[in-house]
Amino acid sequence: MKSLIRFFATLHAVIALLFVAASLVLIVIAARSGWSALGSGLDGSAAQGIIEAIGLIAIAVVALQIAQTIVEEEVIREAQVSAPTRVRRYLSRFLVVIVVALAVEGLVATFKALHDDLDQLPYAATLLVSVAVLLAGWGIFIRLNRAAEELEPEAMEDAKREDKKLE
């Protein structure tokens, strides 16, 4: 069984490396896109290019954060996501990054729609409303999960001991 667990940890490490590689490629694309936007002059189209570069960088940050979470939770800690505390912490790490990235993407889409095509504005608004719903759902999940955590205080202590592996 230990060899199977090591195999999964190795597989998670490879997946994390792929996320890092994708993030680095996105950063390079964003830098090139931003640089070419600036090369065309400091006008509205340059601003649009920079805004699109910001969206790419936000996605790159998401990829890096997912890689970091995978490495910390699955490779270093070898945590088993079963206790309410661990589930809340694990999901919260992903959701923080996803909510922020989607909010940035929603703002980028809003600016793009306002400047290029007003018909796209409802889609940008839908994305921002979806972010709000996701954030509200996450808040409800945390509130309900805290009650379950109080039933298992030892799970919180286990999670805190696992955190020491990262120091």
Phi and psi in degrees as GROMACS dihedral restraints (atoms count N, CA, C in turn):
[ dihedral_restraints ]
;  ai    aj    ak    al  type     phi  dphi    fc
    3     4     5     6     1   -63.2    20    10
    4     5     6     7     1   -35.7    20    10
    6     7     8     9     1   -68.4    20    10
    7     8     9    10     1   -33.6    20    10
    9    10    11    12     1   -67.9    20    10
   10    11    12    13     1   -40.4    20    10
   12    13    14    15     1   -64.7    20    10
   13    14    15    16     1   -41.6    20    10
   15    16    17    18     1   -63.3    20    10
   16    17    18    19     1   -38.2    20    10
   18    19    20    21     1   -60.9    20    10
   19    20    21    22     1   -46.0    20    10
   21    22    23    24     1   -64.7    20    10
   22    23    24    25     1   -39.1    20    10
   24    25    26    27     1   -62.7    20    10
   25    26    27    28     1   -41.8    20    10
   27    28    29    30     1   -64.4    20    10
   28    29    30    31     1   -42.3    20    10
   30    31    32    33     1   -63.0    20    10
   31    32    33    34     1   -41.5    20    10
   33    34    35    36     1   -62.5    20    10
   34    35    36    37     1   -39.2    20    10
   36    37    38    39     1   -63.0    20    10
   37    38    39    40     1   -41.6    20    10
   39    40    41    42     1   -63.7    20    10
   40    41    42    43     1   -43.8    20    10
   42    43    44    45     1   -61.4    20    10
   43    44    45    46     1   -42.5    20    10
   45    46    47    48     1   -61.1    20    10
   46    47    48    49     1   -41.3    20    10
   48    49    50    51     1   -62.9    20    10
   49    50    51    52     1   -37.3    20    10
   51    52    53    54     1   -65.5    20    10
   52    53    54    55     1   -38.8    20    10
   54    55    56    57     1   -63.1    20    10
   55    56    57    58     1   -41.4    20    10
   57    58    59    60     1   -63.6    20    10
   58    59    60    61     1   -44.3    20    10
   60    61    62    63     1   -61.2    20    10
   61    62    63    64     1   -43.9    20    10
   63    64    65    66     1   -62.5    20    10
   64    65    66    67     1   -40.1    20    10
   66    67    68    69     1   -62.8    20    10
   67    68    69    70     1   -44.4    20    10
   69    70    71    72     1   -63.3    20    10
   70    71    72    73     1   -40.0    20    10
   72    73    74    75     1   -63.3    20    10
   73    74    75    76     1   -43.4    20    10
   75    76    77    78     1   -62.8    20    10
   76    77    78    79     1   -37.4    20    10
   78    79    80    81     1   -64.6    20    10
   79    80    81    82     1   -42.5    20    10
   81    82    83    84     1   -63.6    20    10
   82    83    84    85     1   -44.5    20    10
   84    85    86    87     1   -62.1    20    10
   85    86    87    88     1   -42.4    20    10
   87    88    89    90     1   -63.5    20    10
   88    89    90    91     1   -42.0    20    10
   90    91    92    93     1   -64.3    20    10
   91    92    93    94     1   -44.6    20    10
   93    94    95    96     1   -64.1    20    10
   94    95    96    97     1   -41.8    20    10
   96    97    98    99     1   -63.7    20    10
   97    98    99   100     1   -45.5    20    10
   99   100   101   102     1   -64.5    20    10
  100   101   102   103     1   -41.3    20    10
  102   103   104   105     1   -64.8    20    10
  103   104   105   106     1   -42.8    20    10
  105   106   107   108     1   -69.0    20    10
  106   107   108   109     1   -31.9    20    10
  108   109   110   111     1   -65.1    20    10
  109   110   111   112     1   -41.6    20    10
  111   112   113   114     1   -68.1    20    10
  112   113   114   115     1   -31.0    20    10
  114   115   116   117     1   -66.0    20    10
  115   116   117   118     1   -22.8    20    10
  117   118   119   120     1   -84.4    20    10
  118   119   120   121     1    -0.9    20    10
  120   121   122   123     1   111.5    20    10
  121   122   123   124     1   164.0    20    10
  123   124   125   126     1   -93.6    20    10
  124   125   126   127     1    83.4    20    10
  126   127   128   129     1  -139.4    20    10
  127   128   129   130     1  -167.8    20    10
  129   130   131   132     1   -62.4    20    10
  130   131   132   133     1   -37.5    20    10
  132   133   134   135     1   -69.6    20    10
  133   134   135   136     1   -32.9    20    10
  135   136   137   138     1   -66.3    20    10
  136   137   138   139     1   -41.1    20    10
  138   139   140   141     1   -61.4    20    10
  139   140   141   142     1   -41.5    20    10
  141   142   143   144     1   -62.4    20    10
  142   143   144   145     1   -42.2    20    10
  144   145   146   147     1   -63.8    20    10
  145   146   147   148     1   -39.7    20    10
  147   148   149   150     1   -66.8    20    10
  148   149   150   151     1   -40.2    20    10
  150   151   152   153     1   -62.8    20    10
  151   152   153   154     1   -41.4    20    10
  153   154   155   156     1   -65.2    20    10
  154   155   156   157     1   -36.8    20    10
  156   157   158   159     1   -64.1    20    10
  157   158   159   160     1   -38.1    20    10
  159   160   161   162     1   -62.0    20    10
  160   161   162   163     1   -41.0    20    10
  162   163   164   165     1   -60.4    20    10
  163   164   165   166     1   -42.4    20    10
  165   166   167   168     1   -64.7    20    10
  166   167   168   169     1   -39.9    20    10
  168   169   170   171     1   -65.4    20    10
  169   170   171   172     1   -37.8    20    10
  171   172   173   174     1   -61.3    20    10
  172   173   174   175     1   -41.2    20    10
  174   175   176   177     1   -66.7    20    10
  175   176   177   178     1   -37.2    20    10
  177   178   179   180     1   -62.7    20    10
  178   179   180   181     1   -40.0    20    10
  180   181   182   183     1   -63.6    20    10
  181   182   183   184     1   -40.8    20    10
  183   184   185   186     1   -59.1    20    10
  184   185   186   187     1   -46.2    20    10
  186   187   188   189     1   -61.3    20    10
  187   188   189   190     1   -42.7    20    10
  189   190   191   192     1   -64.5    20    10
  190   191   192   193     1   -42.6    20    10
  192   193   194   195     1   -65.6    20    10
  193   194   195   196     1   -38.4    20    10
  195   196   197   198     1   -64.2    20    10
  196   197   198   199     1   -42.2    20    10
  198   199   200   201     1   -60.5    20    10
  199   200   201   202     1   -45.4    20    10
  201   202   203   204     1   -62.3    20    10
  202   203   204   205     1   -43.7    20    10
  204   205   206   207     1   -62.7    20    10
  205   206   207   208     1   -44.2    20    10
  207   208   209   210     1   -60.9    20    10
  208   209   210   211     1   -46.1    20    10
  210   211   212   213     1   -63.4    20    10
  211   212   213   214     1   -47.7    20    10
  213   214   215   216     1   -66.3    20    10
  214   215   216   217     1   -42.7    20    10
  216   217   218   219     1   -83.4    20    10
  217   218   219   220     1   -38.3    20    10
  219   220   221   222     1  -102.8    20    10
  220   221   222   223     1   -26.8    20    10
  222   223   224   225     1  -101.0    20    10
  223   224   225   226     1   -54.1    20    10
  225   226   227   228     1   -74.2    20    10
  226   227   228   229     1   -53.7    20    10
  228   229   230   231     1   -79.3    20    10
  229   230   231   232     1   -27.7    20    10
  231   232   233   234     1    51.1    20    10
  232   233   234   235     1    44.0    20    10
  234   235   236   237     1   -75.2    20    10
  235   236   237   238     1   143.1    20    10
  237   238   239   240     1   -99.0    20    10
  238   239   240   241     1   116.9    20    10
  240   241   242   243     1   -82.4    20    10
  241   242   243   244     1    87.5    20    10
  243   244   245   246     1  -136.0    20    10
  244   245   246   247     1   -36.7    20    10
  246   247   248   249     1   -76.0    20    10
  247   248   249   250     1   150.1    20    10
  249   250   251   252     1   -55.6    20    10
  250   251   252   253     1   -38.9    20    10
  252   253   254   255     1   -62.1    20    10
  253   254   255   256     1   -46.7    20    10
  255   256   257   258     1   -65.7    20    10
  256   257   258   259     1   -40.7    20    10
  258   259   260   261     1   -62.7    20    10
  259   260   261   262     1   -46.0    20    10
  261   262   263   264     1   -61.5    20    10
  262   263   264   265     1   -46.1    20    10
  264   265   266   267     1   -66.9    20    10
  265   266   267   268     1   -40.5    20    10
  267   268   269   270     1   -65.7    20    10
  268   269   270   271     1   -49.6    20    10
  270   271   272   273     1   -67.1    20    10
  271   272   273   274     1   -36.7    20    10
  273   274   275   276     1   -62.4    20    10
  274   275   276   277     1   -38.3    20    10
  276   277   278   279     1   -61.8    20    10
  277   278   279   280     1   -42.0    20    10
  279   280   281   282     1   -70.0    20    10
  280   281   282   283     1   -45.3    20    10
  282   283   284   285     1   -67.6    20    10
  283   284   285   286     1   -34.8    20    10
  285   286   287   288     1   -56.6    20    10
  286   287   288   289     1   -49.1    20    10
  288   289   290   291     1   -67.1    20    10
  289   290   291   292     1   -43.5    20    10
  291   292   293   294     1   -67.0    20    10
  292   293   294   295     1   -42.8    20    10
  294   295   296   297     1   -62.4    20    10
  295   296   297   298     1   -45.3    20    10
  297   298   299   300     1   -64.0    20    10
  298   299   300   301     1   -45.3    20    10
  300   301   302   303     1   -64.0    20    10
  301   302   303   304     1   -42.7    20    10
  303   304   305   306     1   -66.4    20    10
  304   305   306   307     1   -36.0    20    10
  306   307   308   309     1   -64.4    20    10
  307   308   309   310     1   -43.0    20    10
  309   310   311   312     1   -62.8    20    10
  310   311   312   313     1   -44.0    20    10
  312   313   314   315     1   -62.1    20    10
  313   314   315   316     1   -38.4    20    10
  315   316   317   318     1   -63.4    20    10
  316   317   318   319     1   -40.5    20    10
  318   319   320   321     1   -67.3    20    10
  319   320   321   322     1   -41.7    20    10
  321   322   323   324     1   -60.6    20    10
  322   323   324   325     1   -45.2    20    10
  324   325   326   327     1   -63.6    20    10
  325   326   327   328     1   -37.0    20    10
  327   328   329   330     1   -64.3    20    10
  328   329   330   331     1   -48.3    20    10
  330   331   332   333     1   -60.4    20    10
  331   332   333   334     1   -42.7    20    10
  333   334   335   336     1   -63.3    20    10
  334   335   336   337     1   -44.0    20    10
  336   337   338   339     1   -64.9    20    10
  337   338   339   340     1   -40.3    20    10
  339   340   341   342     1   -64.7    20    10
  340   341   342   343     1   -32.9    20    10
  342   343   344   345     1   -94.9    20    10
  343   344   345   346     1   -27.7    20    10
  345   346   347   348     1  -107.8    20    10
  346   347   348   349     1   -51.3    20    10
  348   349   350   351     1  -151.6    20    10
  349   350   351   352     1   104.7    20    10
  351   352   353   354     1   -63.9    20    10
  352   353   354   355     1   -20.1    20    10
  354   355   356   357     1   -65.4    20    10
  355   356   357   358     1   -19.8    20    10
  357   358   359   360     1   -85.1    20    10
  358   359   360   361     1    -8.4    20    10
  360   361   362   363     1   -60.6    20    10
  361   362   363   364     1   -40.2    20    10
  363   364   365   366     1   -60.4    20    10
  364   365   366   367     1   -32.7    20    10
  366   367   368   369     1   -69.6    20    10
  367   368   369   370     1   -40.0    20    10
  369   370   371   372     1   -65.0    20    10
  370   371   372   373     1   -41.8    20    10
  372   373   374   375     1   -63.8    20    10
  373   374   375   376     1   -39.1    20    10
  375   376   377   378     1   -62.7    20    10
  376   377   378   379     1   -39.5    20    10
  378   379   380   381     1   -62.7    20    10
  379   380   381   382     1   -44.1    20    10
  381   382   383   384     1   -67.7    20    10
  382   383   384   385     1   -37.3    20    10
  384   385   386   387     1   -65.4    20    10
  385   386   387   388     1   -38.9    20    10
  387   388   389   390     1   -62.0    20    10
  388   389   390   391     1   -38.4    20    10
  390   391   392   393     1   -62.0    20    10
  391   392   393   394     1   -43.4    20    10
  393   394   395   396     1   -63.0    20    10
  394   395   396   397     1   -42.1    20    10
  396   397   398   399     1   -64.9    20    10
  397   398   399   400     1   -42.8    20    10
  399   400   401   402     1   -61.9    20    10
  400   401   402   403     1   -43.0    20    10
  402   403   404   405     1   -63.9    20    10
  403   404   405   406     1   -42.6    20    10
  405   406   407   408     1   -65.2    20    10
  406   407   408   409     1   -43.1    20    10
  408   409   410   411     1   -62.6    20    10
  409   410   411   412     1   -39.8    20    10
  411   412   413   414     1   -63.2    20    10
  412   413   414   415     1   -42.3    20    10
  414   415   416   417     1   -61.4    20    10
  415   416   417   418     1   -42.4    20    10
  417   418   419   420     1   -63.4    20    10
  418   419   420   421     1   -43.6    20    10
  420   421   422   423     1   -58.1    20    10
  421   422   423   424     1   -46.2    20    10
  423   424   425   426     1   -63.2    20    10
  424   425   426   427     1   -42.8    20    10
  426   427   428   429     1   -60.9    20    10
  427   428   429   430     1   -46.2    20    10
  429   430   431   432     1   -70.0    20    10
  430   431   432   433     1   -34.9    20    10
  432   433   434   435     1   -70.1    20    10
  433   434   435   436     1   -32.6    20    10
  435   436   437   438     1   -60.1    20    10
  436   437   438   439     1   -37.1    20    10
  438   439   440   441     1   -63.7    20    10
  439   440   441   442     1   -39.6    20    10
  441   442   443   444     1   -68.3    20    10
  442   443   444   445     1   -34.3    20    10
  444   445   446   447     1   -63.5    20    10
  445   446   447   448     1   -36.0    20    10
  447   448   449   450     1   -65.1    20    10
  448   449   450   451     1   -22.5    20    10
  450   451   452   453     1   -77.0    20    10
  451   452   453   454     1   -21.3    20    10
  453   454   455   456     1  -129.5    20    10
  454   455   456   457     1    71.3    20    10
  456   457   458   459     1   -64.0    20    10
  457   458   459   460     1   -24.9    20    10
  459   460   461   462     1   -67.1    20    10
  460   461   462   463     1   -26.6    20    10
  462   463   464   465     1   -65.5    20    10
  463   464   465   466     1   -37.3    20    10
  465   466   467   468     1   -65.8    20    10
  466   467   468   469     1   -40.6    20    10
  468   469   470   471     1   -64.4    20    10
  469   470   471   472     1   -39.6    20    10
  471   472   473   474     1   -62.1    20    10
  472   473   474   475     1   -43.0    20    10
  474   475   476   477     1   -63.6    20    10
  475   476   477   478     1   -40.4    20    10
  477   478   479   480     1   -66.1    20    10
  478   479   480   481     1   -37.1    20    10
  480   481   482   483     1   -66.4    20    10
  481   482   483   484     1   -37.3    20    10
  483   484   485   486     1   -65.3    20    10
  484   485   486   487     1   -32.1    20    10
  486   487   488   489     1   -62.9    20    10
  487   488   489   490     1   -29.5    20    10
  489   490   491   492     1   -65.8    20    10
  490   491   492   493     1   -21.0    20    10
  492   493   494   495     1   -64.5    20    10
  493   494   495   496     1   -21.5    20    10
  495   496   497   498     1   -90.4    20    10
  496   497   498   499     1    -7.9    20    10
